[in-house]
Amino acid sequence: MTDARAGSVGVYVHWPYCARICPYCDFNVVRDRGRVDEQSALADAIVADLEAQRALTGDRRLLSIFFGGGTPSLMDPAQVARVIQTARRLWSPAADLEISLEANPTDAETGRFAALADAGVQRLSLGVQALDDASLKALGRNHDADSARRAILAAAKAFPRLSIDLIYARPGQTDAAWRAELGEAIAMGPEHVSPYQLTIERGTAFDRAVGRGTLVVPDEDLAATLFETTQAVLEAAGFDAYEVSNHARGEAARSRHNLVYWRGVDYVGVGPGAHGRLALAEGRAATTAHHAIKDYIAAVREHGVGFDREILTPEEAAEERLVLGLRIDDGVGFDEMAPLGLSPDLAKVRDLVEAGLLVDSRDRLGATRAGRLVLDRLTGALAT
């Protein structure tokens, strides 16, 4: 790891509560059913866990704080402010520190935008997912298209930076409908769009529905067409595809926190089930917080920390860099791929370059647009 990366850190805060569990979601989430006392105890545990992880990292330049989940816009804004203030006290904030929070476009959450901005949130990641009511109902969302439109406009006023998430390759979706939906979303002015292809995760309600035959998703050919449409429409509107599923209008609009992951910068993970990566004296450490909320709170109370850690082997660390680094246009340096034996002259690397899946470079491994379309297969071929 370069000195610049070793001297920096991001913070991920996992808030696991949701008003509704979406049928495609496999994240560590629970229903928010008025668990006021538990949520207060969890906020206390997150703050204490941050203190414990500062003891591991020492002082670093704090690049980003990201509240994810779950639905962190359901979090008490005063607790959001408390976590932000704690992180800023523990590490040295970068001059351009980015503080992001995920939200849904329900009217209840939209009403909290001003308070969240006052708490210190600068960048909102809004889970729009679709702009038509039938699709939103099929996705199990608890907002309608008009709520999404109102929330986009309200967020643009409340926060300096706005990103919207959309899901494509939905059941019954056509290329023409997706093109029109993207156009409408772009016209509302977000500087960052994250279009994610619907994936069927094992154990979710959608997975069971596919197994029963009651849910049919687009085939690979249509999914590939929708991917290409996504790239073309956003590119024509001035968005750079700096990552497989992330498009920004200029470098300043890129998600600083996600770049922490993709560039291999250290990050602290706090909250139930959160992951982290830290460069320690004994090697690159993977931290994993206790999954269950009560277990996480108990662990922090009893032991001072809410996570377990293991040291990755050089091969494991390099493979992780490969998988994440190929997602962005930066790619990953061949010097970091030495544990995997990858070099610009290796036969399988040359074969993938000639096949148009890798960029032809002596310094870095980078996926072409065609390579991004088959990224799982590409990384699998390189890692074996």
For each residue, the residues with C-beta under 8 A, 3 or more apart:
1: 5 6 264 279 284
2: 5 6
3: 6 7
4: 7 8
5: 1 2 8 263 264 265 266
6: 1 2 3 266 279
7: 3 4 60 61
8: 4 5 60 61 62 63 94 260 265 266
9: 57 60 61 62 63 91 265 266 267 268
10: 62 63 64 65 66 256 257 260 261 265 266 267 268
11: 50 62 64 65 66 87 91 267 268 270
12: 66 68 257 267 268 269 270 271 274 275 276
13: 46 65 66 67 68 72 83 270 271 274
14: 28 68 69 70 269 270 271 272 273 274 289
15: 42 67 68 69 70 71 72 74 75 271
16: 27 28 29 30 69 70 271 272 273 293
17: 29 30 31 32 35 39 69 70 71 74 75
18: 21 22 29 30 31 32 69 70 71 74
19: 31 32 71 74 104 106 108 142
20: 31 140 141 142
21: 18 25 29 31 140
22: 18 25 139 140 141
23: 139 140 204 205 206 209
24: 139 140 167 198 199 200 201 204 205 206
25: 21 22 29 201 204
26: 201 202 203 204
27: 16 69 70 273
28: 14 16 70 272 273 291
29: 16 17 18 21 25 69 70
30: 16 17 18 293
31: 17 18 19 20 21
32: 17 18 19 35 71 74
33:
34:
35: 17 32 38 39
36: 39 40
37: 40 41
38: 35 41 42 293 294 297
39: 17 35 36 42 43 75 76 79
40: 36 37 43 44 79
41: 37 38 44 45 297
42: 15 38 39 45 46 271 272 293 296 297
43: 39 40 46 47 75 76 79 82 83
44: 40 41 47 48 297
45: 41 42 48 49 296 297 300 301 306
46: 13 42 43 49 50 83 270 271
47: 43 44 50 51 82 83 86
48: 44 45 51 52 300 304 306
49: 45 46 52 53 270 271 289 300 305 306 307
50: 11 46 47 53 54 83 86 87 90 268 270
51: 47 48 54 55 86 90
52: 48 49 55 56 300 304 305 306
53: 49 50 56 57 268 270 276 278 287 305 307
54: 50 51 57 58 90 91
55: 51 52
56: 52 53 278 280
57: 9 53 54 60 91 266 268 278
58: 54
59: 91 92
60: 7 8 9 57 91 92 266
61: 7 8 9 91 92 93 94
62: 8 9 10 11 65 87 88 91 92 93 94 97
63: 8 9 10 94 97 98 256 257 260 265
64: 10 11 97 98 99 100 256 257 260
65: 10 11 13 62 83 84 87 97 98 99 100 257
66: 10 11 12 13 99 100 101 257
67: 13 15 72 75 80 83 100 101 102 121
68: 12 13 14 15 72 102
69: 14 15 16 17 18 27 29 72 102
70: 14 15 16 17 18 27 28 29 74 102
71: 15 17 18 19 32 74 102 103 104 109
72: 13 15 67 68 69 75 80 101 102 103
73: 101 102 103 104 109 112 116
74: 15 17 18 19 32 70 71 109
75: 15 17 39 43 67 72 79 80
76: 39 43 79 80
77: 80 81 112 115 116 118 119
78: 81 82 119
79: 39 40 43 75 76 82 83
80: 67 72 75 76 77 83 84 101 116 119 120 121
81: 77 78 84 85 118 119 120
82: 43 47 78 79 85 86
83: 13 43 46 47 50 65 67 79 80 86 87
84: 65 80 81 87 88 99 119 120 121
85: 81 82 88 89 120
86: 47 50 51 82 83 89 90
87: 11 50 62 65 83 84 90 91
88: 62 84 85 91 93 97
89: 85 86
90: 50 51 54 86 87
91: 9 11 54 57 59 60 61 62 87 88
92: 59 60 61 62
93: 61 62 88 97
94: 8 61 62 63 97
95:
96: 256
97: 62 63 64 65 88 93 94
98: 63 64 65 122 123 161 255 256 257
99: 64 65 66 84 120 121 122 123
100: 64 65 66 67 121 122 123 124 125 255 257
101: 66 67 72 73 80 116 121 123 124 125
102: 67 68 69 70 71 72 73 124 125 126 127
103: 71 72 73 109 113 116 124 125 126 127 151 155
104: 19 71 73 109 126 127 141 142 143 151
105: 109 110 126 127 128 143 147 148 150 151 152
106: 19 109 110 142 143 147 151
107: 110 111 143 147 150
108: 19 111 112
109: 71 73 74 103 104 105 106 112 113 151
110: 105 106 107 113 147 150 151 154 155
111: 107 108
112: 73 77 108 109 115 116
113: 103 109 110 116 117 124 154 155 158 159
114: 117 118 158
115: 77 112 118 119
116: 73 77 80 101 103 112 113 119 121 124 158
117: 113 114 121 122 158 159
118: 77 81 114 115
119: 77 78 80 81 84 115 116
120: 80 81 84 85 99
121: 67 80 84 99 100 101 116 117 124 159
122: 98 99 100 117 159 160 161
123: 98 99 100 101 159 160 161 162 163 255
124: 100 101 102 103 113 116 121 155 158 159 161 162 163
125: 100 101 102 103 163 164 165 194 255
126: 102 103 104 105 151 152 155 162 163 164 165 190
127: 102 103 104 105 165
128: 105 131 148 151 152 164 165 166 185
129: 135 136 139 141 148 165 166 167
130: 135 136 139 141 145 148 166 167 170 181
131: 128 145 148 149 166 181 184 185
132: 135 136 145 177 181
133: 136 137 144 145
134: 137 138
135: 129 130 132 138 139 170 173
136: 129 130 132 133 139 141 143 144 145 148
137: 133 134 140 141
138: 134 135 170 171
139: 22 23 24 129 130 135 136 167 170
140: 20 21 22 23 24 137 205
141: 20 22 104 129 130 136 137
142: 19 20 104 106
143: 104 105 106 107 136 147 148 151
144: 133 136 147 148
145: 130 131 132 133 136 148 149
146: 149 150
147: 105 106 107 110 143 144 150 151
148: 105 128 129 130 131 136 143 144 145 151 152
149: 131 145 146 152 153 188
150: 105 107 110 146 147 153 154
151: 103 104 105 106 109 110 126 128 143 147 148 154 155
152: 105 126 128 148 149 155 156 162 164 185 188 189 190
153: 149 150 156 157 188
154: 110 113 150 151 157 158
155: 103 110 113 124 126 151 152 158 159 162
156: 152 153 159 162 188 189 190
157: 153 154
158: 113 114 116 117 124 154 155
159: 113 117 121 122 123 124 155 156 162
160: 122 123
161: 98 122 123 124 191 192 253
162: 123 124 126 152 155 156 159 189 190 191 192
163: 123 124 125 126 190 191 192 193 194 255
164: 125 126 128 152 185 190 192 193 194
165: 125 126 127 128 129 194 195 196
166: 128 129 130 131 181 182 185 193 194 195 196
167: 24 129 130 139 170 195 196 197 198
168: 173 178 195 196 197 198 226 230
169: 173 197 198 217 218 222 223 226
170: 130 135 138 139 167 173 198 217 218
171: 138 215 216 217 218
172:
173: 135 168 169 170 177 178 218 226
174: 177 178
175: 178 179 222 225 226 229
176: 179 180
177: 132 173 174 180 181
178: 168 173 174 175 181 182 226 229 230
179: 175 176 182 183 229 233
180: 176 177 183 184
181: 130 131 132 166 177 178 184 185
182: 166 178 179 185 186 193 195 229 230 233 234
183: 179 180 186 187 233
184: 131 180 181 187 188
185: 128 131 152 164 166 181 182 188 190 193
186: 182 183 190 193 233 234 237 239
187: 183 184
188: 149 152 153 156 184 185
189: 152 156 162
190: 126 152 156 162 163 164 185 186 193
191: 161 162 163 248 249 250 253
192: 161 162 163 164 246 247 248 249 253 254 255
193: 163 164 166 182 185 186 190 234 239 246 247
194: 125 163 164 165 166 245 246 247
195: 165 166 167 168 182 230 234 245 247
196: 165 166 167 168 199 245
197: 167 168 169 223 226 227 245
198: 24 167 168 169 170 217
199: 24 196
200: 24 204 206 207 210 217
201: 24 25 26 204 206 207
202: 26 207
203: 26 207
204: 23 24 25 26 200 201 207 208
205: 23 24 140 208 209
206: 23 24 200 201 209 210 215
207: 200 201 202 203 204 210 211
208: 204 205 211 212
209: 23 205 206 212 214 215
210: 200 206 207 213 215 216 217
211: 207 208
212: 208 209 215
213: 210 216
214: 209
215: 171 206 209 210 212
216: 171 210 213
217: 169 170 171 198 200 210 223
218: 169 170 171 173 222 223 226
219: 222 223
220: 223 224
221: 224 225
222: 169 175 218 219 225 226
223: 169 197 217 218 219 220 226 227
224: 220 221 227 228 373
225: 175 221 222 228 229
226: 168 169 173 175 178 197 218 222 223 229 230
227: 197 223 224 230 231 373
228: 224 225 231 232
229: 175 178 179 182 225 226 232 233
230: 168 178 182 195 226 227 233 234
231: 227 228 234 235 241 369
232: 228 229 235 236
233: 179 182 183 186 229 230 236 237
234: 182 186 193 195 230 231 237 239 241 247
235: 231 232 238 239 240 241
236: 232 233
237: 186 233 234
238: 235 249
239: 186 193 234 235 247 248 249
240: 235 247 248 249 250 251 254 329
241: 231 234 235 244 246 247 329 369
242: 246 247 248 254 328 329
243: 246 258 262 327 328 329
244: 241 327 372 375
245: 194 195 196 197
246: 192 193 194 241 242 243 254 255 258
247: 192 193 194 195 234 239 240 241 242
248: 191 192 239 240 242 251 253 254 255
249: 191 192 238 239 240 253
250: 191 240 253
251: 240 248 254
252:
253: 161 191 192 248 249 250
254: 192 240 242 246 248 251 258 259
255: 98 100 123 125 163 192 246 248 258 259
256: 10 63 64 96 98 259 260
257: 10 12 63 64 65 66 98 100 260 261
258: 243 246 254 255 261 262
259: 254 255 256 262 263 265 328
260: 8 10 63 64 256 257 263 265 266 267
261: 10 257 258 265 267 324
262: 243 258 259 324 325 327 328 330
263: 5 259 260 325 328 330
264: 1 5 277 321 324 325 332 336
265: 5 8 9 10 63 259 260 261
266: 5 6 8 9 10 57 60 260 276 277 278 279
267: 9 10 11 12 260 261 276 277 278
268: 9 10 11 12 50 53 57 276 278 287
269: 12 14 274 275 276 287 288 289 307
270: 11 12 13 14 46 49 50 53 274 276 289 306 307
271: 12 13 14 15 16 42 46 49 274 289 296
272: 14 16 28 42 289 290 291 292 293 295 296 306
273: 14 16 27 28 288 289 290 291 296
274: 12 13 14 269 270 271 288 289 307
275: 12 269 286 287 288 289
276: 12 53 266 267 268 269 270 285 286 287 288 307
277: 264 266 267 284 285 286 287 320
278: 53 56 57 266 267 268 284 285 287 309
279: 1 6 266 284 285
280: 56 283 284 285 311
281:
282: 285 311
283: 280 311 312 314 317
284: 1 277 278 279 280 311 312 317
285: 276 277 278 279 280 282 309 310 311 312
286: 275 276 277 309 310 311 312
287: 53 268 269 275 276 277 278 307 308 309
288: 269 273 274 275 276 307 308 309
289: 14 49 269 270 271 272 273 274 275 296 306 307
290: 272 273 295 296 299 306 307 308
291: 28 272 273 295 296
292: 272 295 296
293: 16 30 38 42 272 296 297
294: 38 297 298
295: 272 290 291 292 298 299
296: 42 45 271 272 273 289 290 291 292 293 299 300 306
297: 38 41 42 44 45 293 294 300 301 306
298: 294 295 301 302
299: 290 295 296 302 303 305 306 307
300: 45 48 49 52 296 297 303 304 305 306
301: 45 297 298
302: 298 299
303: 299 300
304: 48 52 300
305: 49 52 53 299 300
306: 45 48 49 52 270 272 289 290 296 297 299 300
307: 49 53 269 270 274 276 287 288 289 290 299
308: 287 288 290
309: 278 285 286 287 288
310: 285 286
311: 280 282 283 284 285 286
312: 283 284 285 286 316 317 320
313: 316 317 339
314: 283 317 318 339
315: 318 319 339 340
316: 312 313 319 320
317: 283 284 312 313 314 320 321 339
318: 314 315 321 322 336 337 338 339 340
319: 315 316 322 323 340 383
320: 277 312 316 317 323 324
321: 264 317 318 324 325 332 336 337
322: 318 319 325 326 332 337 340 342 365 379 382 383
323: 319 320 326 327 379 383
324: 261 262 264 320 321 327 328 332
325: 262 263 264 321 322 328 330 331 332 336 365
326: 322 323 331 332 365 366 367 371 375 378 379
327: 243 244 262 323 324 367 372 375
328: 242 243 259 262 263 324 325 331
329: 240 241 242 243 366
330: 262 263 325 364 366
331: 325 326 328 359 361 364 365 366 367
332: 264 321 322 324 325 326 336 337 364 365 366
333: 336 337 363 364 365
334: 337 338 342 343 344 362 363 364 365
335: 338
336: 264 318 321 325 332 333
337: 318 321 322 332 333 334 340 341 342 343 365
338: 318 334 335 341 342
339: 313 314 315 317 318
340: 315 318 319 322 337 382 383
341: 337 338 346
342: 322 334 337 338 346 349 365 382
343: 334 337 346 349
344: 334 349 350 361 362 363
345: 349 350
346: 341 342 343 349 350
347: 350 351
348: 351 352 381 382
349: 342 343 344 345 346 352 353 358 365 382
350: 344 345 346 347 353 354
351: 347 348 354 355
352: 348 349 355 357 358 371 378 381 382
353: 349 350 356 357 358 359 360
354: 350 351
355: 351 352 358
356: 353 368 370 371
357: 352 353 367 368 370 371 374 378
358: 349 352 353 355 365 366 367 368 371 378
359: 331 353 364 365 366 367 368
360: 353
361: 331 344 364 365 366
362: 334 344
363: 333 334 344
364: 330 331 332 333 334 359 361
365: 322 325 326 331 332 333 334 337 342 349 358 359 361 382
366: 326 329 330 331 332 358 359 361
367: 326 327 331 357 358 359 371 372 375 378
368: 356 357 358 359 371 372
369: 231 241 372 373
370: 356 357 373 374
371: 326 352 356 357 358 367 368 374 375 378
372: 244 327 367 368 369 375
373: 224 227 369 370
374: 357 370 371 377 378
375: 244 326 327 367 371 372 378 379
376: 379 380
377: 374 380 381
378: 326 352 357 358 367 371 374 375 381 382
379: 322 323 326 375 376 382 383
380: 376 377 383 384
381: 348 352 377 378 384
382: 322 340 342 348 349 352 365 378 379
383: 319 322 323 340 379 380
384: 380 381
